[in-house]
Amino acid sequence: MAKCKTDCIERPLSLAFQKLGCVVGRHPCVFLLLALFVAAALGAGFIFLQERKANDIEDQFTPVNGPAKLERAFVVENFPQSEEFSQLRLSSDGTYASLIITGLHGENILTEAAFNDIIELDRQVKSIATGNTFENLCAQTKGNCMSNPILDSINYNATEIVSSVITYPMNNGTFLGTSIGGVQLKQDSSEISSAKAVRLFYFLDEEKTKKNSEWLDGFLKLLSNYTQQKTVHVSFFTSVSRQNELETNADSVIPLFSVTYFLAITISILSCLRLDVVRTKVWVAAFGVVSAGLAVLASFGLLLFCGVPFAMTVATAPFLILGVGVDDMFIMISCWQKTEVDKAVEVRLAETYKEAGVSITITTLTDVLAFYIGLLTPFRSVQSFCMYTSTALLFCYVFNITFFGACLAFNGRREKGNRHWLTCMRVPEATGDAKGCCVGGAYDKNTRKEFEMPMDSFFKNYYGPFLTRVWVKVLVCLIYAGYLAVSIYGCFQIQEGLDLKHLAVDNSYVADYYDNEDEFFSDFGPNVMLVIKDEHFQYWNPTARESLDLCLENFQNLKLADSGIQLVSWLHEYVKFNAGFDVDNETQFKSHLTTFLNQSGFSQDVNFTNNQIHASRMFVQTVNIRTAIDEKNMLNAFRETADECGKLQTPVDLIVYHPAFIYFDQYAVIITNTIQNIIVATCAMLVISLLLIPNPLCSLWVTFAIASVIVGVAGFMALWDVSLDSVSMINLVICIGFSVDFSAHISYAFVSSDKTSANEKATDAITKLGYPIVQGAVSTIAGVVVLAAAESYIFRTFFKIMFLVILFGAVHGIVFIPVFLTFLSTCSNSREKNKEIIPECSDTIRWRPKAFVIQNQWSADPDCP
């Protein structure tokens, strides 16, 4: 019954493609001009490219509606920005410039010579003039610009750095954990013995947006041209640096497009080249690449017209589309070459479409569906990439069966007239397999088909029989077991998360700053905000305060928060502040609260309006946040502890927040979302395979190939130092589609073969599709290989995973799957049991002799000027 269902879909689809091929073969001009017109019309959408660009890091590379974004909204609503600046209480990163100063050779930075240079550099920064001085733009506290505590502690006098006693991390009540790095303490003391780095911050008033931008540009200009002093090395950064570098990153791949298309055209031509001047497919190969380019132009233009955001990740899509489009081209050329040369062009094209149509439909459907499933991810950068790529693949498919089919028909007419591929002049027909520049059009007189390509002969006469030997099958199974073992091991080594420095190009000043920050300032992590959001919480109730103290103690006992630094708590200070009133009395508690908040500096930590505390916050310092795993563990530990606080006898309803949590949220969804996408897409691929491949059991092998390639790619990417993040997630979605491509072609050819034994079927399938698969793999890798030279982690990651996907996909297609299919004797030919004659295009043409006359007298050629 299942076989009937698949056959009932596959056979009518083959017939539909046969009829389409016949129509395209008769009217190639219509399809060619129509495709060009559509591409030109939709391509006009590129005029909207600049306004559709979406490169905001937070918007594109953090989860949509992530928990931290909701937490931030609550913080912003309840604790609006005060005129009194406090870095601790920022709900965002703020607007700032920063310097990390280190010794030239890693020596102690706390020397008089080094601080002379540091103080001079500080003076130059504060003297930057861009129409507004730093003093006019700076974030202020009590009427003065926010200063740097390490310079304050020595009164901006370099000589005092040697004589002053500086304790760490707290110095006279001031936290220095983010100001001094690489610290060595004196034995059994908190006094600093030496340090490797000093960090300075220059915060600006966030409301002066335009003026701030000009000053930050001036800062970057000053530091970019800064001549290193004799004693120190300086790395620098601003709050807009990541964004600027991300946009520069996207522009860095544009020069690679021309190289990619040149490589693709060259490889396509070389792989389709014949010494026979008539049968060579030079123009067909070139127009196959053009067809992929037109698909990109039309699809991208359409989506730009529709207002779909154009994320930076989309810049990699044309490289991918080129490889896929050329893939299908090779399948169609292979099928064309297996038709009888003396038939009319429309007949040959009908047979080509009949043979290739279902196969390229399966791969297109699976690829497109895989990408559309990628729209389920919570990352806009992934959504944008998947939308553009899936739409481009659809257009690539349409252009292949229209534009490229028309080019194939025109080339067929040239071959029918025995014309030279370059001059379009008629040449004498070659006899046998004779070749030369003045003769051509040779073909096999026995089969009435073109002579086999050398690679086709290799797969038919050598590789196929070799692969189906018993000892080779055993060897293949052992190799596969080794591949699977290494892949599974690699899967357990996967690291999560996108390091923000990877959004910049390799030689960027941003990378230098991040490297120094990781090396010298990892002892202390974010100072996390604990926000009590329950407006009915009774702060004056001793039982409620005990419950809150227990909750806060749980936070301080966390491994990544056990810093020994006292919790910043307005409530603890208020209880100590007790000036002759009863803090356990609600009325007295509230009546003295405003006075306390104004005097103590905690006014920004309590939302006390209309005689009610709507929300309040405390702060706890984290420590030793050195790696992405530490960031993930810290975020999870804090949120779990917050949940536990809500389960106490007197519940404390609180949330945890820090601006960095916006980016840490990716850890909460990246693995679960990737697994979800893979499972959904794999099930969808199975359904498509069951519908279109006329044997359900063989469809299961296609699904098996998907799982096998995904495990391989995931494992080997971890061993190749690629983390699982929003960028690599895109490529794992690609993996699903491409793993289907190769295995579906081979599986479909296997079950469609007229041969009787499983070994013969496998050999026949490899003969038909071995070389096209190799061509497709080489052309796809050629489409992305230039990205290996990109100065960007994002684009190099795309290359690495695409390389693994194509390599493993092709190996599965021409090694593993053919061998495994031979173990399935049940994969028989459904066509053999149903020998009904499918009406062919030739049946209609047989009654139209005029069509042949026109065909024989036709003299124009698309390659002629």
N, C-alpha and C positions, 0 to 999 in steps of 0.2 A: 504493500500500500504506500509506504514511504517512497519507494522507488518510483511509483506511478506519479506521486505528487511532484517529485523533483523533475521527472521527465516531462511532465505536463507543463512545467514552467520553462525548462531549459530548451525543449524543442521549438515551441512557438517563438521564444526569444531569438533563437538561431534563425528561424524563418524571417522574423521581422528585420534582423540585421542583414540578411541576404537581400531582402527587397530594398532596404536603404542603400546598400552597396550598389545595387543595380541602378537606382535613381541617381546617386552621386556620380557613378560612372558615365551615365548618359548626359548629365548636365553639370559638369565640373565647374564651369565658369560661374554659374549661379551661386554655388556653395562657396567658391573662393571669394567672389566679390562681396557676398553677404557677410562672410566672416570678417573680412577687412573693414567693412562698413561698421559692423557692430563694435569691433575693437576700437576703431577711431572715435565713434560716438561716445562709448562708455569711458574711453581713456581720457576724455576731456575732464573727468572727475578729478584728475590730478591737480587741477587749479586750486582745489580745496586742501591740498596736502598739508600746508603749513598750519592752517587753523585746526586741522583734525589731529595734529600730533599730540600725543598724550604721554609725556615723559616724567610726570610727577612721581617721585620715588614712592612716597607713602601710598598714593592712589593705585599705583601699578604693581608694587611688589609686596604689599601687605594684604592680609585677608580682608575681603569686603565684609563690613559689619563685624569685624573681629571684636572680642570682648574688651580689649584695651581701648578701642575707639568709643565704645559705649561708656566705659569707665571715665574716659577723658571728658566726654560730654557732661557727665554728672559733676565732675570736678570744676569744669569751666562755669557751669550754671551756678554752683554753690559757692565757689571761691573765685570771684572775678579778680582780674589783675589789679594790684594796688599800685599807687604812685610810688610807694616805697619798694624798691626792687629787692627780690630775694631769689637767688639762684636755686636754692633748695625747694622753693615753692612754685617753680615754673611748671605749667601744664603742658608746655611744648619744649623743644630744644632751645628756644629763644633766638635772638639775633646777636651774633657775636663773631669775633675773630679770636684765634688762639695760636700760641707759639709753644713749641716744645724745644727747649735748649739743652743740648747735651755736650759733653766734652768731645773734642775732636777725636781722641783715641780711647774714649770710654773711661777717662779718669774722673776723679772726684770733681763735681761741678761747684761745690761750696768753697770756692777760693776767691780771693780778692780780685785777681785778674779776670776770672770768668764773670764775676758780678759787675765789674766795670763795663764789660761788653753787654751784659744783660740790661743794665740800667740805661746804657746809651741806646740800645735797641728799643727799649720801652719808651724813651724820649722821642725817638724817631717816629714810632707808631702813633704816639699821641700828638705828633706835629703834622700828621697827614692832613693836607688841606685840599678839599674838593668842593669848595664853596661853603662848607661847614666844617668846623673843627670837631675833634673828638669830644671836647668839653660840652659842645652844644648838642651832641647827639647821644651821649652816654646815658646808660641806665643809672639812676641816682638813688642813693639812700641817705636820708636826712640832709638833702641838698647838695651832696657831694657825689662825684662819680664813683661807681663801684670799683674798688681797688683790688690789687693782688696781695693777699695776706703775707706772702713770703717777702715781698719788697717793703710792706708796711712794718714787718717785724725788725728790719734793719734800718728803718727810717731813710730808705733810698741812699744809704751810705755803704759802699762796697767794703770798707774797712771793718765794718761791724759784723760781717758774715763770719769772720774768723773768731772774734771775741765773744759773740753772742751765744748764749745757750739756747738751742732750739730743740724742743721735745716733739715727739712724733707718736701717734698721728695728731694728738691734740696739743696745741701750743698756746698757753694762756687763754684757753677757752675757744680757740679758733681751730677748725679742722683743716689740716694740711695734707690729707691723704690724696687729694687731687691736684695739689700744687707741687709736691716734691715726690720724685720717683726713684726707684732703685736704691732705697735707703738701707744703710747699715747702721745699727744702733750700738752704742757702747755696751759692754758686757753688764748684764743685770741692771740696765737703765733704759729709760725711754728717750734719752738724749741722743741726738743724731751724731754719728761719727763721720759718715760720708754719704753722698748721694750722687746718682748718675745723671739725673735730669730735673729740670725745673719747667713747670708749665704756667703760662700766663694767659689770662682771659681778658677780653675787652668787650663787655656787653653793651649793647645799644638799646635805646628806647624803641620798642617794637612798633609803636604807633607812627614813627617817622619813616615809613617804608621806602619811599623814593630816595630820600636823602641818605638813608642807611645803605642802600644799594650802591650809591655812588661812592660812599666812604669805603665800603668793603672792596669795591673794584680798585680803589686807590691803595688799600692794604695789600691786595694780591699783586698789584703792580710793583709796589715797594719791595715786597719780599721776593718776587720773581727775579728782580734785578739786584737783590741783596748780595753783596760781596761778603763771603764768610770771614769772620774775624779769626785772629790767630789762635784763639783759645776755645771757641765754641762752634758747634754745628747747629743750625736752626731748621726745623721743619714747621710748616704753617698750615692753617686750615681756617675755613669760615663756615658759617651756618648755611651758606649757599653753594659751597664747594662741591658737595655730592651731586647736587642737581646740575650744576654747570658741567661737571665731568661726565655725567650720564649722557647729556646731550652731545657732547664732543665724541663720546664713545660711539653713538649711533652714526655719526658722520664718518667715522674711521673706516667703515666697510664699503662705502660708496665706490671708491676706486677699484674694489675687488670685483664688482659686477662685470666690468668689461673683460677682465681676465677669465672669469668663470664662463661667460658665454663663448669666448674664444676657445677655451679648453673643450667645452661641450661640443661645439661645432666640429672642432678638429677630431676629437675622438669618435664622434658619430660618423663623420666622413670616412675616416680610416677603417672603421669597423664594417662599413658598407661598401668599401671600395673593391672593385673587380678590375682585372686587367682587360676584360672585354669592354670596349668603348661604348657599346650599346647597353649591355646589361648592368653596368656599374650604376650605383644608386647615390651618386654624389649630391645631386640636387635634392633628392628625396630626403637624405639625411640632414642637409642644411635647412630645408623647409620644416623638418620635424622640430628642430630647435626653435625656429621662428614661431611655429605654432604654440610652443610652450610660452614664449615671450608675449605673444598676443593674448594668451589666456591670463597671464599676470596683469597685463595692461587693462584688459576689459574687466576682470573681476575686482581688482583694486580700485579702478575708476568707479565702478558701480557702488562699492561700499563707501567710498569717499563721498559720492553723491548722496548716499543715504545717511551720512553723518556718523558712521562707525569710527570710534577713536582709533588712531594709528599709533600703536605703542612701539617702543624701540625694538622689541622682540620680533615684530613683523618684518624687520629688515632682513632677517634670515630666511624668510619664506620663499623669495624668488629662487634662491639657491636650491631649495628643496623641490619646488615646482618644476624646475628645469629637469632635474633628475627623473622625477615621476613621469613627466610628459614624454621624455625621450625613451623611457622604459616601454611605454605602450607603443611608441613608434616602432621599436625593434620587433615587438610581437607582430605588428601588422605587416612589416616588411618580410618577416620570416614566413608568414602565411601567404603573402603575395608570391614569394619565390617558389612556393609549393603548388602553384596553379599551373595549368597547361598554357604554354606561351602562344599557341595558335588560336586560342579562343578569343572572342571579342573582349575588349577592355572592360565593358560593364559586367561581363560574365566573370572575368577574373576578379574584379573588385567585389562582386557579389559573393563569390566563394571565399574571398579574403575576410570579408565582414562576417560571413557565416561562421568561419573558423575562429576568428579572433574576437568577435564582438562579445560573446558571453564571458570570455576570459578577462578582457579588460573591463567589462562591466562589474564583474565580481570584485576585482582589485580596486576599482574606483569607488564602488559602494562601501567597501570595508574601510578604505582610507578616509573617505568623507565622513562616514559614520563615526570613526574613531575620533576625528577632530571635532565633530559636532558634540560628541560626548564630553570632550575637553571643555566645553562651555560650562559644564557643571562645576568646574573648579572655582574656588572663592578668590582667585587672583586675577585682576583685570588684565595683567600682561599676558597671562595664559589665554584668557578669554579672547582677547584681541587677536592674538596669534592664530588661535584655532578658527575663529570666524573668517579671517582673511585667507588662511591656508585651505580650509575646507571649500570655501567658495571658489578659490582659484583652481582647486582640483576638479570641481564640477565643470568649470569653463575649459579646463585642459582636456577633459574627456569629450566635451562637445566640439571643441576645435579639432581634436584628433579625428573624429568621425565626420567632420565637415570639411574644414580647411585642409587638413593633412590628407584626408581621403581624396579630395579634389586634386591635390598635388600628385598623389599616387596615380590618379587616373590620367593626368596630363603626361606624367612620365611613362605610363603604360602606352599611351598613344605614340610617344616618341619611339619607344621600343618596338611598337607594332610597325612603324614606318622604317625601322632599322636605321635610325638616325644617330649620329655621333653625339655624345653627352654634352660636348662643349660647343661645337660649331653648328649643330642641328642639321648638318648635311647628311644626305643618305650615303651609306657606306655599303660595300659588298657584304653579303651574308657570309659569315665564317662557317667553315665546314668542320665537323668534329669539335674538338676543343681548341682549335687554332685561335691564336690571339694576336693582336697587332694594332697599330694606330690607324690602319686603313680598312680593317675588317672588323665585324662584330655581329652580335646577335646569335651566338652559338647556343645550342641547348641540347639536351639529351634526347636523341631520336626515339629511344625506347619508351621513356616516360612522358615525353612531350613537355617536360618541365625544364627549368633552368638547371645548369649544373650546380651540384651542391657546393656550398662554401667550404673551404678547407676545414674550418672549425666544426662545421656540421658533420663532415666525414669523420673527424676525430671523435666526436661524441658518439657517432653511430657505430663505427668500426672498432674503436679502441676503448674509449672510456666506459660506454654502456655495458659491453660484455665483461669488462674488467670488474666493474662495480657489482655485478650480479653473481660473481663467484662466491662460493660458500666461505672460504677463508677471509675474503675481503669483507664480507658482511659481518663476520665475527670481529674483525679488526675495527670496522666502523662502529660497532656496538661498544667496544672497549674504549675507543676514542670519545664516543659520546658520554660514556660513564665518567671519564676523566673530566670532560668539559662541564658536566653537570656538578661534579664534586667541587671543582674550583669555583664555579658560579655560586653555589650555595654558600660556600665559605665566604666569598666576597660579600654576599647579601648581609651577613652578620657584621660586616665591617663598615656598613654605610654610615656616613656622618650626615646630620640634618642641618639645614639652615643656610641662608645666603649671607655671607660676610659682606657688609656694606662696602668695604674697600674694593670688592670685586666689581662694583658698578662703575669704577673709574678705569681708565687705561693703565697699562702696566707702569709706564714711566711717569705717571702723574705725581704731583706733589702730595696728593691725597693719600696715596699708598705709603709714602715715606712717613707721613704723620701718623697713620694708623699703625704702622709697624712699630714706631717708637712708643705709641700709646700702649700697645699690647705688651711690649717688652718692659716698660718702666712703670706703668700705672694700672696694673691688674690686681694689685693687693686689695684695692677697695673698689666695689662695684657701685651700682645705683643706690641712692638713698631713697628707699621705697616709701611711698605715701600710704598710710593706713587710714582709710576714710570711713568713719561711722556714718552710715546713711539713714539710720533709723531716727526720724524726728521725734519719736516717742520714747527714746532711750532716756532713762532717769539718772543723769550724771550725779545728782545729789543723793541718790540712794546707795548706802554702803554695800548692799548686796550686789547691786548692778556694777559698782566700781570694782568690787572684788572679782566679779566675773570678767570685767574688762581687763583688770590686771593679769588675771590668769591667761586671758587671750594674748595680751602683749608679751607675757613671759614665754608663751609657746612660740611666738615669732622670734624672740631673742635667742631661744634655745636651738633654733634651726642651725644646721652646720654651716650654711652659707650666710648666716647673719650673726654669728657669734664673734663679734668684733671687739667686745669689751667697751665699746663706745656707748655712752648712755643714750637711751631712747629720747627723742625730742618730743615731749608731751606737755601740752598746755595744761592738761588736767592735773598732772603731778605737781606742776609748779603752782597751780591755783590752790591746791590743797595746802601746800607749804606757805603760800601767801597769806593764809588765814589771818585777817586783821581784826580779830575780836568778833567774828560772826560764825554762825553755825553752818558749815558746808553741807550738813545733812538735811538742812531745811531748804525746801525748794524756793521759797520766797527770798530768803537771804542769799542763797546761792546765785540766783539770777540778778538780784539788785546790785551786787558788788562785781558782777562778771565784766561789765563794760569797762569799768575803771581798771580792773586788772589787765584786760586785754590791751588797752591803750598804753599802759605803763610798761608792760612786760615785753612788747613786741610780738605778741601772739595774735594780734588782731586779724591777721590773714588766715588763721587756722580754725576759726569758729564762725559759722554762719548763724549769728544771733540777731534775729529780727522779730519785731512784734512780740517781744518777751518770750520767744521760743527758740531753742537750739535746733535748727533744721538739719545741720550736719557739722561734723568737726573732723579734724585730722591730726595724726601723729606721724612721726618719721622714724624708720629703723634703717641703720646702715648695713649694707651687705659687704661681704669680703670674698676674695679669691675667685672672682668671676673671670676666668682666663680663656675658656673655650666656649664653643657653641653648646656643648653638652652642659657646661656649667650654667649657661644662660637658660637653657631649657629646664634643667633641674630646679634652678632658683625660682623661675616663674611658676612651675607646677607646685613646688613646696609652699610658696606663699599663697597661692589660690586654694590649695587643699587646707592649709591652716585657717584661712579665712572661712572656708566652709565649716570647719570644725568649731569655730567660734560661734557660728549660728546654731550649733547643736548643744551648747552649754545649758546648764539649768536656767540661768538667766541669759537668753540668747543675745549675742552681739552681732548685729547685722552690719557687716563692713565689706568693703572692697579694697583691693590693693592696686596701686597705680604708680607708674613712672613713665615718662615719655618714651623710654627705650622699649617698653612693653608693646608698643605699637608694632615694632619690628620683631619682637620675640614671639608674637602671636602665631607666626608662621609655623613654629614648632608644634603648636597644638593641632594643626590641621593637615600638615604636609603629608605625613605617612598615611593617615586614615583616608584622606582624599585621593591620594595616588592609588591606594588599594581599591577604593570604591570605583574609580574611573576604569581601572584595569579589569575588574570583575564585570562591570556593566558592559564595557566594550567587548570583552571576550565572549560574553553571552550573545551580544548582538552579532558578532562575527560568526558564531556557531549557527545562528538562525539563518543568516544569509547563505552560508556554505550549504546548509541542509536544503535550502530552497533551490540553489542553482547548481550544485554539484550532484550528479545523478547517482549518488551512493551515500547513504547516511553515515556508514561506518568510516568511509574515507573522509567525510566532513569532520569527523572527530579528530582525525589526524591533523587537519588544518588547525583546529582548536588547540591540539597538543603542541603544534609548532609555535603558536602564539605564546603559550605559557613558557615553553622552552626558551624561546628567544628573549622574552622579558626577563626571565631569571638570569640568563647569560649576560644580558646588557646591564642589569642592575648590579650583578656581582662584579663584573669586570670594570664597570665605571667606578665602583668604590676602590678597587685596586689601582685604578688610574687617577686617584686623587680627585674625583668628582663627587661633590656632596649632593644630597637629595634636597633640592630647593625648587623655587618656582620656575627656574630656567631649565633644570634637568627634568622636571615634571613634564614640561612640554615635549621633551624628547622621548620620554617613556610613552606618552600618548602616541607619538609618531611610530614608536616601536610596534605598537599593536597593529597599525595599518600595514606597515612594511613587512612584518613577519607573516601576514596573510598573503601579501603579494606573491612572493616566490613560491610558497607552499601551495597556494590555490592554483597557480598556473600548472604546476607539476601534477597535483592531485586531479585536476580536471582533465589534463591530457592523459593521465593514467587510466581513469575510468572510461574515457571516451575512445581509447585505443581499440582497434579491431583485432589485435593480437589475442592469442588464446591463453598462454601461460603468464603468470605474474612477472617472471623475469623478462619475458619479451615485452610486456606492457611497460615495465620500468625503462627498458632500453629505448622503446619507441617514444616514451614521454621525454626522456633525456635528449634523444635525437632531435625532437621537435623544438624543445625549449631550453636545452642546456646552454647553447650559444646566446640566445636572447637574454637569458638570465644573467649570464656573465657580462654581456654588453650593458644591460640595465644597471648592474651593480657597479661596473667601472664608470659608467657615465654619471651615476648618482654621486659616487664618491668624488668624481672629478668636479661635480657641481658644488661640493662643499669643501674640497681639499684646501682651497685658498684661505678658508677661514682659520686653518691651522696657523697661518702667518699673522693673524689679527693680533693687535696689541690689547686684547680685551678678553677677560675671563669668560664673559657671556658667550662670545662668538667662538672661542676655542672649545668651550664646553659643548656647544652645538655640534662642532666638527667631531669631537671625540665620541659623543654618543651616536651620532649619525654613522660614523665609521663602524662602530660596533654593531649597530642595527643592520646595516647593509651587509657587513662581513658575515655575521651570524645568520642573517636571513638567507643569503645566497648559499652558504654552506648547508643549511637545512634543506634548501630547495634542490640542490644538485648532489648532495651526499646523503644526509640522514633520512629525509622523507622518502626518496626512491627506494632505499634499502628497507625501511620500515613498511612501506606499502607492499613489498614483495612477500611479507609475512602474512598478508591478508588475502587469502585465496578467494574471499567472498567479494572482493572488489572486481566484479565482472562488468562486461560492457553491456550497458542497458540498450544501446543502439542495436547491438547485434541481434537481440531478441525481438526487436521491433523494427523490421526492415521496411516499413512503409516508406514510399518515395516522397521526399519533401520536394515540392515543386521548385524548380530552379529557374534562375533568370534566363538560362539558355532555352528553356521550354517556350518561353514567350518570344524570344528572339528568333527561334527557328522558323517562325511564321512571318518574320519581318526581314526579308532579304535586303530591302533598301537600307536597313540599318548597317548591314555588313558593307554595302557599297560605299556608304558615307564613311564608314570606319576606314576602309582601305584607301579611299581617295583623300582622306584628311591629311593636311600638310602643315598646319600651324603647330607651334610647340611653345610651351611656357618658357623654355630656356632660350628661345631665340629673341633677339632684340626686335 
